[in-house]
Amino acid sequence: MAGAHVSREEIEDIIVDPGYSADQRKGWLKQVLADLTRQQSGSPSSEQEQLIEMVKQAIDDQQDGKPIATDLPGTGGA
């Protein structure tokens, strides 16, 4: 993942994929957050900032014990 560009769709896919355990999902999201933050510090963009906020929210929701998959548009959530 290091240095790779991640899309909003890829993040959403991981969040809703039942094939990942909560720990796997959280670990992946934290790695993506670290990579996006590193990329943002070197070359800021509004798209990356939006992805950073999306990943932070997903991690926060998971830590709160909420089923994060229901928070995405089209999945019955917000």
C-alpha positions in Angstrom: 0.0 0.0 0.0 2.9 2.4 0.7 2.9 5.1 -1.9 -0.1 3.7 -3.7 -3.1 5.8 -4.6 -6.2 4.6 -2.9 -9.7 5.6 -4.2 -12.8 6.4 -2.3 -14.4 3.4 -3.9 -11.6 1.1 -2.7 -12.1 2.4 0.9 -15.8 1.9 0.7 -15.4 -1.6 -0.7 -13.1 -2.6 2.3 -15.5 -1.0 4.8 -18.5 -3.1 3.6 -16.6 -6.3 2.6 -17.7 -9.0 5.1 -14.6 -11.0 4.3 -12.5 -8.8 6.6 -12.4 -9.1 10.4 -12.8 -5.9 12.4 -9.1 -6.1 13.2 -8.0 -6.6 9.6 -10.3 -3.7 8.5 -9.0 -1.4 11.2 -5.3 -2.3 10.4 -5.9 -1.6 6.7 -7.6 1.7 7.4 -4.8 2.8 9.7 -2.2 2.0 7.1 -4.2 3.9 4.4 -4.5 6.8 6.8 -0.7 6.8 7.4 0.0 6.7 3.7 -2.5 9.4 2.8 -1.2 11.7 5.6 2.4 11.1 4.3 1.3 11.9 0.7 -0.7 14.9 1.9 2.3 16.4 3.7 4.4 16.1 0.5 1.8 17.2 -2.0 -1.4 18.6 -0.5 -4.7 18.1 -2.4 -8.3 18.5 -1.4 -9.1 15.0 -2.7 -6.6 13.5 -0.3 -7.9 15.6 2.5 -11.4 14.3 1.9 -10.1 10.7 1.8 -8.2 11.3 5.1 -11.4 12.6 6.8 -13.3 9.6 5.4 -10.8 7.1 6.8 -10.6 8.9 10.1 -14.4 8.7 10.4 -14.5 5.0 9.5 -11.8 4.3 12.2 -13.8 6.4 14.7 -17.0 4.6 13.9 -15.4 1.2 14.2 -13.9 2.1 17.6 -17.3 3.3 18.8 -18.6 -0.2 18.0 -20.9 1.0 15.3 -21.3 -1.3 12.3 -19.4 0.9 9.8 -20.9 -0.7 6.8 -24.3 0.9 7.5 -22.8 4.4 7.4 -22.2 4.4 3.7 -24.7 5.8 1.2 -26.9 3.1 -0.3 -26.4 0.6 2.6 -29.4 1.8 4.7 -27.3 4.2 6.8 -26.8 8.0 6.8 
